[in-house]
Amino acid sequence: MMTPDADPTPFFETILLEQLGRNVEVLDFQLLGSNPTWQAVRLGTDAGPFFLKWSEAVSIQVVEAEAQSLQLLRKTDVIRLPEVIGHGQSGQHTYLLLEFLYENYPRPDFSSVLGEQLAELHIRTHPTFGLHFDTYLCGLRQDNALDQDGIRFWIEKRLRAQAGLAHYRHLISTETLARLEKLFERLPQLIPREKPALLHGDLRAGNVLVGEDGYVSLLGPAPYYGLREAEIAYAHLLGRFERAFFEAYDNIFPLEPGFEERRSLYNLYPLLVLLNTNGETYTSAIERILRKYL
């Protein structure tokens, strides 16, 4: 069952009433995805289509952060993201109601346009690293407390936080934690210092859609002002992007020399997040990075 009720239509219509301020009839719905945390549907209504996802397990703080994240990146007017219609809680369920994005086949220059758009996003900067609200990656909170030092922010708010959680959960040994700490001490000599860049924050393949016009639409942001090389490394790890994407990015906003050598350093963070959310499968990848740099 999609909701505790056999017919979820009244549940959907209650949410629409809450967010639109009027009665909206649900004509049909289509399940788009389901996992242990979220369920998502396309709602066909007499007011047009909507995207709705809801959960019994996700807190209202997580939902609010996603809504704020979408709104923040939409305001840049650089890359298309769905409009936030509303979010809230109905009974035991938290929910997020969005504009429904139709999909299409990609245009020939889809990848290069995405690379250019991401570069334009990263050019947007801020006096400090972090953000004025915390975000969530794979359900884990990202502390975005502002910091003038980007490498310190990366170590303290990203790497050390996830490494400590992994040790607490007995996913890495005390010896591995000590080796990670040793690597953290070396990072200021290994990573270039750049201005804060506005990041999407979760640029994996599943968050990239081909919009109705054949160009990109992004979902699932976890933004903050951070080290842009971390986002490019993440895209290599989880994005499955074509070479044209990376070349177009570099034409607009070239990376510092030596990025390929540094790539795996940045991937420590998403690998630690995946370790904490999916278990010990990712331990060997983390160990390989430690052997490379220590």
C-alpha positions as CSV (number, residue, x, y, z in Angstrom):
1,M,0.0,0.0,0.0
2,M,1.2,3.5,-0.8
3,T,-0.3,5.0,2.4
4,P,-1.9,3.5,5.4
5,D,-5.3,3.8,3.5
6,A,-6.3,1.5,0.7
7,D,-7.1,4.5,-1.5
8,P,-4.4,7.3,-1.2
9,T,-6.5,9.8,-3.1
10,P,-7.9,11.6,0.0
11,F,-4.3,11.8,1.4
12,F,-3.1,13.4,-1.9
13,E,-6.1,15.9,-2.0
14,T,-5.5,16.9,1.6
15,I,-1.9,17.9,0.8
16,L,-3.0,19.8,-2.3
17,L,-5.7,21.7,-0.3
18,E,-3.1,22.6,2.3
19,Q,-0.6,23.9,-0.2
20,L,-2.9,25.4,-2.9
21,G,-5.6,26.7,-0.6
22,R,-8.4,25.2,-2.7
23,N,-9.9,21.9,-3.5
24,V,-8.1,20.0,-6.2
25,E,-9.4,16.8,-7.7
26,V,-6.8,14.0,-8.2
27,L,-7.7,12.4,-11.5
28,D,-5.0,9.8,-11.6
29,F,-1.6,9.0,-10.1
30,Q,1.5,7.1,-11.1
31,L,4.1,5.6,-8.7
32,L,7.5,6.9,-9.8
33,G,9.7,5.4,-7.2
34,S,9.8,3.8,-3.7
35,N,12.4,2.9,-1.2
36,P,12.5,2.3,2.6
37,T,12.5,6.0,3.1
38,W,10.5,7.8,0.4
39,Q,7.6,7.1,-2.0
40,A,7.1,9.4,-5.0
41,V,4.2,9.8,-7.4
42,R,3.1,11.9,-10.3
43,L,-0.3,13.4,-9.5
44,G,-2.6,14.1,-12.4
45,T,-5.2,16.7,-11.2
46,D,-7.7,19.2,-12.6
47,A,-5.0,21.8,-11.7
48,G,-2.3,20.1,-13.8
49,P,0.4,17.6,-12.9
50,F,2.5,17.6,-9.7
51,F,5.3,15.6,-8.2
52,L,4.8,14.5,-4.6
53,K,7.1,12.5,-2.3
54,W,6.3,11.6,1.2
55,S,7.7,9.6,4.1
56,E,7.0,8.3,7.6
57,A,10.7,8.1,8.4
58,V,12.0,11.5,7.3
59,S,11.9,14.4,9.7
60,I,10.4,17.8,8.8
61,Q,13.9,19.3,9.2
62,V,15.1,17.2,6.3
63,V,12.1,18.1,4.1
64,E,12.6,21.8,4.9
65,A,16.2,21.6,4.0
66,E,15.5,20.1,0.6
67,A,12.8,22.7,-0.1
68,Q,15.3,25.5,0.9
69,S,18.0,23.9,-1.2
70,L,15.8,23.8,-4.4
71,Q,14.7,27.4,-3.9
72,L,18.3,28.5,-3.3
73,L,19.6,27.0,-6.6
74,R,16.6,28.1,-8.6
75,K,17.3,31.7,-7.6
76,T,20.6,31.5,-9.4
77,D,18.7,31.0,-12.7
78,V,21.7,28.9,-14.0
79,I,20.4,25.3,-14.0
80,R,16.7,24.2,-14.1
81,L,15.3,22.7,-11.0
82,P,11.6,22.0,-10.1
83,E,9.6,24.8,-8.4
84,V,8.7,24.1,-4.8
85,I,5.0,24.2,-4.4
86,G,5.1,23.4,-0.7
87,H,6.2,21.1,2.0
88,G,4.9,20.1,5.4
89,Q,3.5,17.3,7.5
90,S,0.1,15.5,7.1
91,G,-0.6,13.1,9.9
92,Q,2.5,10.8,10.3
93,H,3.8,11.7,6.9
94,T,6.2,14.5,5.9
95,Y,6.0,15.5,2.3
96,L,7.4,17.7,-0.5
97,L,5.2,18.9,-3.3
98,L,7.0,20.0,-6.5
99,E,6.4,21.1,-10.1
100,F,6.3,18.0,-12.2
101,L,9.1,17.9,-14.8
102,Y,8.4,16.2,-18.1
103,E,11.3,14.2,-19.5
104,N,12.6,13.9,-23.1
105,Y,15.5,12.6,-25.1
106,P,18.8,14.6,-24.7
107,R,19.9,17.0,-27.3
108,P,23.4,16.3,-28.9
109,D,25.0,19.1,-26.7
110,F,23.2,18.0,-23.5
111,S,26.5,17.1,-21.7
112,S,28.5,20.1,-22.8
113,V,25.6,22.5,-21.8
114,L,25.4,20.8,-18.4
115,G,29.2,21.3,-17.9
116,E,28.9,25.0,-18.8
117,Q,26.0,25.5,-16.5
118,L,27.8,23.8,-13.6
119,A,30.8,26.0,-14.2
120,E,28.6,29.1,-14.1
121,L,27.1,27.8,-10.8
122,H,30.5,27.4,-9.3
123,I,31.6,30.9,-10.3
124,R,29.0,32.2,-7.9
125,T,30.9,32.8,-4.7
126,H,30.4,34.0,-1.1
127,P,32.7,35.5,1.6
128,T,32.7,32.3,3.6
129,F,32.4,28.5,3.1
130,G,29.3,26.8,4.3
131,L,25.7,28.0,4.2
132,H,23.1,29.7,6.4
133,F,21.3,26.4,6.9
134,D,22.3,22.8,7.2
135,T,21.7,20.3,4.4
136,Y,21.5,16.5,4.2
137,L,23.4,14.0,2.0
138,C,21.9,10.5,1.9
139,G,19.9,11.4,5.0
140,L,23.0,12.4,7.0
141,R,23.2,16.0,8.2
142,Q,25.8,18.3,6.8
143,D,26.9,20.9,9.3
144,N,27.3,24.1,7.2
145,A,28.5,26.4,10.0
146,L,30.3,29.2,8.2
147,D,34.1,29.2,8.0
148,Q,36.7,31.5,6.4
149,D,39.0,28.5,5.6
150,G,37.7,26.1,3.0
151,I,40.1,23.3,3.7
152,R,39.4,23.5,7.4
153,F,35.7,23.4,6.6
154,W,36.2,20.3,4.4
155,I,38.1,18.5,7.1
156,E,36.0,19.5,10.1
157,K,32.5,19.7,8.7
158,R,32.8,16.9,6.2
159,L,35.6,14.4,6.6
160,R,36.1,14.3,10.3
161,A,32.4,14.3,11.0
162,Q,31.8,11.2,8.8
163,A,35.0,9.4,9.9
164,G,33.9,9.9,13.6
165,L,30.5,8.6,12.8
166,A,31.9,5.5,11.0
167,H,34.2,4.8,14.0
168,Y,31.3,5.2,16.4
169,R,29.2,2.7,14.4
170,H,32.2,0.2,14.3
171,L,32.5,0.5,10.5
172,I,36.1,1.5,10.7
173,S,38.8,0.5,13.2
174,T,40.6,2.8,15.6
175,E,43.7,2.2,13.5
176,T,41.9,3.3,10.3
177,L,40.6,6.4,12.1
178,A,44.1,7.3,13.2
179,R,45.3,6.9,9.6
180,L,42.5,9.1,8.4
181,E,43.5,11.7,10.9
182,K,47.1,11.6,9.7
183,L,45.8,12.2,6.1
184,F,43.6,15.1,7.3
185,E,46.7,16.8,8.7
186,R,48.3,16.6,5.3
187,L,45.4,18.0,3.3
188,P,46.3,21.7,3.5
189,Q,49.5,20.8,1.6
190,L,47.6,18.7,-1.0
191,I,44.5,20.7,-1.9
192,P,44.6,24.1,-3.6
193,R,43.0,27.1,-1.8
194,E,40.2,28.6,-3.9
195,K,37.3,30.9,-3.4
196,P,34.0,29.4,-2.1
197,A,32.0,28.0,-4.9
198,L,28.2,27.3,-4.9
199,L,27.8,23.6,-5.2
200,H,24.8,21.4,-6.1
201,G,26.1,19.0,-3.4
202,D,24.8,15.7,-4.7
203,L,25.6,15.5,-8.4
204,R,25.0,11.8,-8.9
205,A,23.4,10.3,-12.1
206,G,20.0,9.8,-10.4
207,N,19.7,13.5,-9.7
208,V,20.2,14.5,-13.4
209,L,17.1,14.5,-15.6
210,V,16.7,15.3,-19.3
211,G,14.0,18.0,-19.4
212,E,11.2,18.5,-21.8
213,D,13.5,20.7,-23.9
214,G,16.2,18.1,-24.1
215,Y,18.4,19.9,-21.6
216,V,19.3,19.2,-18.0
217,S,17.0,19.5,-15.0
218,L,18.5,18.7,-11.6
219,L,17.0,17.2,-8.5
220,G,18.1,16.4,-4.9
221,P,20.5,19.2,-4.1
222,A,22.5,19.5,-0.9
223,P,24.1,22.8,-1.6
224,Y,26.7,24.9,0.2
225,Y,29.6,27.1,-0.7
226,G,32.6,24.8,-0.8
227,L,35.6,23.5,-2.8
228,R,34.5,23.1,-6.4
229,E,37.0,20.3,-7.0
230,A,35.1,18.2,-4.6
231,E,32.0,18.4,-6.8
232,I,33.9,17.5,-9.9
233,A,35.4,14.5,-8.2
234,Y,32.0,13.5,-7.0
235,A,30.7,13.7,-10.6
236,H,33.5,11.4,-11.7
237,L,32.6,8.9,-8.9
238,L,28.8,8.8,-9.0
239,G,27.7,10.9,-12.0
240,R,28.6,8.7,-15.1
241,F,29.0,11.9,-17.1
242,E,30.5,12.0,-20.6
243,R,33.8,13.5,-21.4
244,A,32.1,16.5,-23.1
245,F,30.7,17.5,-19.7
246,F,34.1,17.8,-18.1
247,E,35.7,19.5,-21.1
248,A,32.9,22.1,-21.3
249,Y,33.3,22.8,-17.6
250,D,37.1,23.2,-17.9
251,N,36.6,25.6,-20.8
252,I,34.6,27.9,-18.7
253,F,36.3,27.5,-15.3
254,P,39.6,25.6,-15.6
255,L,40.6,23.4,-12.7
256,E,44.0,23.9,-11.0
257,P,46.8,21.7,-12.4
258,G,47.1,18.2,-10.8
259,F,43.4,17.6,-10.2
260,E,43.5,14.0,-11.4
261,E,46.1,13.3,-8.8
262,R,43.8,14.9,-6.1
263,R,40.5,13.3,-7.2
264,S,40.5,10.4,-4.9
265,L,41.2,12.7,-1.9
266,Y,37.9,14.4,-2.4
267,N,36.1,11.1,-2.9
268,L,36.9,10.2,0.7
269,Y,33.9,12.2,1.8
270,P,31.2,10.5,-0.4
271,L,32.8,7.1,0.3
272,L,32.5,7.8,4.1
273,V,28.9,8.9,3.7
274,L,28.2,5.7,1.7
275,L,30.0,3.6,4.3
276,N,27.8,5.2,7.0
277,T,24.6,4.6,5.1
278,N,25.2,1.3,3.3
279,G,27.8,-0.5,5.4
280,E,31.2,-2.0,5.0
281,T,31.1,-2.4,1.2
282,Y,33.0,0.9,0.9
283,T,35.8,0.1,3.4
284,S,38.2,-1.2,0.7
285,A,37.9,1.9,-1.4
286,I,38.7,4.1,1.6
287,E,41.7,1.9,2.4
288,R,43.0,2.2,-1.1
289,I,43.0,6.0,-0.8
290,L,44.8,5.8,2.5
291,R,47.5,3.6,1.0
292,K,47.9,6.0,-1.9
293,Y,48.6,9.1,0.2
294,L,50.2,7.7,3.4
